Amino acid sequence: MNETIWIQGRYESQYGLLGRMAEELRQAFIARGHDARVMDLGRDEHPTSGVFIFFNAPVSLDVLPEALFTPGSALRGVQIFVDHPFGLPDDVLDAWHERDAMANYRLCLPCVDDVHLLAMRWPGIRHDCMRHGISRDALCDPESITRESWDAKEFDVVLTGSVGSKEKHESAIAALNPSVRVMVQEMIALMVARPGIGYLQASDVVMGSRGVITGKWASAKMFWRLVIAEVNRQRRAAVVRSLQGLRVGVFGSEEWTSYCTGTVSYEGLVGYEQVADAFARGRIGLAWGPTQFVHSSSERVMLAMAAGCAAISDDRLMIRRDFVGKQTCVGLYDAGQPATARGCVDKMLANPDAAVTLARAGRSVVEQGHLWEHRVDTILAQPGVLSVGG
């Protein structure tokens, strides 16, 4: 393929996540022999041919290249969306569907949870599962993963990620209609206790059993962000509390400070490009998955393994598929029982040689199959993409 790959590089995203991913993806395309360029839609001339890739979603269609909506255009559009389908902006995708029935739109997302909803919401939408990838630059020197380096680590455990404010969540829940508030609280409790139950299932069980009709997109996502945010806070806080007594470094949002007492220290915010470096400061990288997913995972566990940690994650189907099997390279705990995270950590700390072997395996597996370079083919395999000049 000789066409240029254009990648939107400017985003308003937390911790610089999307802008960094755009640059990492550009480097991956170049490593695979493609002409790839990061651009700024707000300043640069818009492309008229090639493949245009953008992360997450624009605020409106007006900011996108006009060629995406021109019949017979030589420009193809691919969106990489790293959240749950409910995170997609309805108004933007509705406008795209009305404009050209999404004829020039392809969606790649690592989430497999609830993706059946997409075609129900936007008939004709084309989407594909594309696992997360990370930059080759995140990989530590394999020779650095030794028992000696393990013993010299600053922390027993490093955790990264965010939690919301307990007070803000409680205030938002208290403001709900009393009958709705009870259902939201029950959904939160159910999901915290049973991590294998996702938001939609919890909605069916709690609301459906009360005669509420579930399954409609708008009503289903109405309380999604609030429920997920509080489930996330409760789950992660419980894990951190279970690690008291160990040398623990927590990197993330300022809301962590109230949970970081005793031997657990708050190490501040880190940008996305610094996450692997943060993990490298610990013997064990506890890389929990995104709470909005039940089966899917994020790049966090890959970054922990790339950093040379002995990685631990909450037990998920996609984690098992990718990292447990012929060569196990991650420890698993039950998110519904925080004490199992402590048990997994204690086992590794008691068996450092085995943990170092696990860390080496993790780094190797990431290098062999989980870099952005390994996702290039998935992007180019989307319908119609390779028909452009190739």
VENQUINOR-V979289 format. One record per residue. N is the residue number from 0. RES is the residue in three letters. PSI is psi as a letter, one per 40 degrees, with the letter a starting at -180 (* if undefined). Layout:
((N & RES & PSI) (N & RES & PSI))
This chain:
((0 & MET & h) (1 & ASN & e) (2 & GLU & i) (3 & THR & i) (4 & ILE & h) (5 & TRP & h) (6 & ILE & h) (7 & GLN & h) (8 & GLY & e) (9 & ARG & h) (10 & TYR & i) (11 & GLU & g) (12 & SER & i) (13 & GLN & h) (14 & TYR & e) (15 & GLY & f) (16 & LEU & d) (17 & LEU & d) (18 & GLY & d) (19 & ARG & d) (20 & MET & d) (21 & ALA & d) (22 & GLU & d) (23 & GLU & d) (24 & LEU & d) (25 & ARG & d) (26 & GLN & d) (27 & ALA & d) (28 & PHE & d) (29 & ILE & d) (30 & ALA & d) (31 & ARG & e) (32 & GLY & e) (33 & HIS & i) (34 & ASP & h) (35 & ALA & h) (36 & ARG & h) (37 & VAL & h) (38 & MET & i) (39 & ASP & h) (40 & LEU & d) (41 & GLY & e) (42 & ARG & d) (43 & ASP & i) (44 & GLU & h) (45 & HIS & i) (46 & PRO & i) (47 & THR & e) (48 & SER & i) (49 & GLY & a) (50 & VAL & h) (51 & PHE & h) (52 & ILE & h) (53 & PHE & i) (54 & PHE & i) (55 & ASN & b) (56 & ALA & i) (57 & PRO & i) (58 & VAL & d) (59 & SER & i) (60 & LEU & d) (61 & ASP & d) (62 & VAL & e) (63 & LEU & i) (64 & PRO & h) (65 & GLU & d) (66 & ALA & d) (67 & LEU & d) (68 & PHE & e) (69 & THR & h) (70 & PRO & h) (71 & GLY & e) (72 & SER & i) (73 & ALA & e) (74 & LEU & h) (75 & ARG & i) (76 & GLY & h) (77 & VAL & h) (78 & GLN & h) (79 & ILE & h) (80 & PHE & h) (81 & VAL & e) (82 & ASP & a) (83 & HIS & i) (84 & PRO & d) (85 & PHE & e) (86 & GLY & e) (87 & LEU & i) (88 & PRO & h) (89 & ASP & d) (90 & ASP & d) (91 & VAL & d) (92 & LEU & d) (93 & ASP & d) (94 & ALA & d) (95 & TRP & d) (96 & HIS & d) (97 & GLU & d) (98 & ARG & d) (99 & ASP & f) (100 & ALA & f) (101 & MET & f) (102 & ALA & d) (103 & ASN & f) (104 & TYR & h) (105 & ARG & h) (106 & LEU & h) (107 & CYS & h) (108 & LEU & i) (109 & PRO & e) (110 & CYS & h) (111 & VAL & e) (112 & ASP & h) (113 & ASP & f) (114 & VAL & e) (115 & HIS & d) (116 & LEU & d) (117 & LEU & d) (118 & ALA & d) (119 & MET & d) (120 & ARG & d) (121 & TRP & g) (122 & PRO & h) (123 & GLY & e) (124 & ILE & i) (125 & ARG & h) (126 & HIS & i) (127 & ASP & i) (128 & CYS & h) (129 & MET & h) (130 & ARG & i) (131 & HIS & i) (132 & GLY & i) (133 & ILE & i) (134 & SER & i) (135 & ARG & d) (136 & ASP & d) (137 & ALA & e) (138 & LEU & h) (139 & CYS & i) (140 & ASP & h) (141 & PRO & d) (142 & GLU & e) (143 & SER & e) (144 & ILE & g) (145 & THR & i) (146 & ARG & d) (147 & GLU & d) (148 & SER & d) (149 & TRP & d) (150 & ASP & d) (151 & ALA & e) (152 & LYS & i) (153 & GLU & d) (154 & PHE & i) (155 & ASP & d) (156 & VAL & h) (157 & VAL & h) (158 & LEU & i) (159 & THR & i) (160 & GLY & i) (161 & SER & i) (162 & VAL & i) (163 & GLY & i) (164 & SER & h) (165 & LYS & d) (166 & GLU & d) (167 & LYS & d) (168 & HIS & d) (169 & GLU & d) (170 & SER & d) (171 & ALA & d) (172 & ILE & d) (173 & ALA & d) (174 & ALA & e) (175 & LEU & i) (176 & ASN & h) (177 & PRO & d) (178 & SER & d) (179 & VAL & d) (180 & ARG & d) (181 & VAL & d) (182 & MET & d) (183 & VAL & d) (184 & GLN & d) (185 & GLU & d) (186 & MET & d) (187 & ILE & d) (188 & ALA & d) (189 & LEU & d) (190 & MET & d) (191 & VAL & d) (192 & ALA & d) (193 & ARG & g) (194 & PRO & e) (195 & GLY & e) (196 & ILE & h) (197 & GLY & i) (198 & TYR & d) (199 & LEU & d) (200 & GLN & d) (201 & ALA & d) (202 & SER & d) (203 & ASP & d) (204 & VAL & d) (205 & VAL & d) (206 & MET & d) (207 & GLY & d) (208 & SER & e) (209 & ARG & e) (210 & GLY & e) (211 & VAL & h) (212 & ILE & h) (213 & THR & i) (214 & GLY & e) (215 & LYS & h) (216 & TRP & d) (217 & ALA & d) (218 & SER & d) (219 & ALA & d) (220 & LYS & e) (221 & MET & d) (222 & PHE & e) (223 & TRP & d) (224 & ARG & d) (225 & LEU & d) (226 & VAL & d) (227 & ILE & d) (228 & ALA & d) (229 & GLU & d) (230 & VAL & d) (231 & ASN & d) (232 & ARG & d) (233 & GLN & d) (234 & ARG & d) (235 & ARG & d) (236 & ALA & d) (237 & ALA & d) (238 & VAL & d) (239 & VAL & d) (240 & ARG & d) (241 & SER & e) (242 & LEU & e) (243 & GLN & h) (244 & GLY & e) (245 & LEU & i) (246 & ARG & h) (247 & VAL & h) (248 & GLY & h) (249 & VAL & h) (250 & PHE & h) (251 & GLY & a) (252 & SER & i) (253 & GLU & d) (254 & GLU & e) (255 & TRP & d) (256 & THR & d) (257 & SER & e) (258 & TYR & e) (259 & CYS & g) (260 & THR & i) (261 & GLY & b) (262 & THR & e) (263 & VAL & h) (264 & SER & i) (265 & TYR & h) (266 & GLU & e) (267 & GLY & i) (268 & LEU & i) (269 & VAL & i) (270 & GLY & i) (271 & TYR & d) (272 & GLU & e) (273 & GLN & e) (274 & VAL & d) (275 & ALA & d) (276 & ASP & d) (277 & ALA & d) (278 & PHE & d) (279 & ALA & e) (280 & ARG & e) (281 & GLY & i) (282 & ARG & d) (283 & ILE & h) (284 & GLY & h) (285 & LEU & h) (286 & ALA & g) (287 & TRP & i) (288 & GLY & i) (289 & PRO & h) (290 & THR & d) (291 & GLN & e) (292 & PHE & i) (293 & VAL & d) (294 & HIS & d) (295 & SER & i) (296 & SER & a) (297 & SER & a) (298 & GLU & e) (299 & ARG & d) (300 & VAL & d) (301 & MET & d) (302 & LEU & d) (303 & ALA & d) (304 & MET & d) (305 & ALA & d) (306 & ALA & e) (307 & GLY & e) (308 & CYS & i) (309 & ALA & h) (310 & ALA & i) (311 & ILE & h) (312 & SER & i) (313 & ASP & i) (314 & ASP & h) (315 & ARG & i) (316 & LEU & d) (317 & MET & d) (318 & ILE & d) (319 & ARG & d) (320 & ARG & d) (321 & ASP & d) (322 & PHE & e) (323 & VAL & h) (324 & GLY & b) (325 & LYS & d) (326 & GLN & g) (327 & THR & h) (328 & CYS & e) (329 & VAL & i) (330 & GLY & i) (331 & LEU & i) (332 & TYR & i) (333 & ASP & h) (334 & ALA & d) (335 & GLY & e) (336 & GLN & g) (337 & PRO & d) (338 & ALA & d) (339 & THR & d) (340 & ALA & d) (341 & ARG & d) (342 & GLY & d) (343 & CYS & d) (344 & VAL & d) (345 & ASP & d) (346 & LYS & d) (347 & MET & d) (348 & LEU & d) (349 & ALA & e) (350 & ASN & g) (351 & PRO & d) (352 & ASP & d) (353 & ALA & d) (354 & ALA & d) (355 & VAL & d) (356 & THR & d) (357 & LEU & d) (358 & ALA & d) (359 & ARG & d) (360 & ALA & d) (361 & GLY & d) (362 & ARG & d) (363 & SER & d) (364 & VAL & d) (365 & VAL & d) (366 & GLU & d) (367 & GLN & d) (368 & GLY & e) (369 & HIS & f) (370 & LEU & i) (371 & TRP & d) (372 & GLU & d) (373 & HIS & e) (374 & ARG & e) (375 & VAL & d) (376 & ASP & d) (377 & THR & d) (378 & ILE & d) (379 & LEU & e) (380 & ALA & e) (381 & GLN & i) (382 & PRO & h) (383 & GLY & e) (384 & VAL & d) (385 & LEU & e) (386 & SER & e) (387 & VAL & h) (388 & GLY & e) (389 & GLY & *))
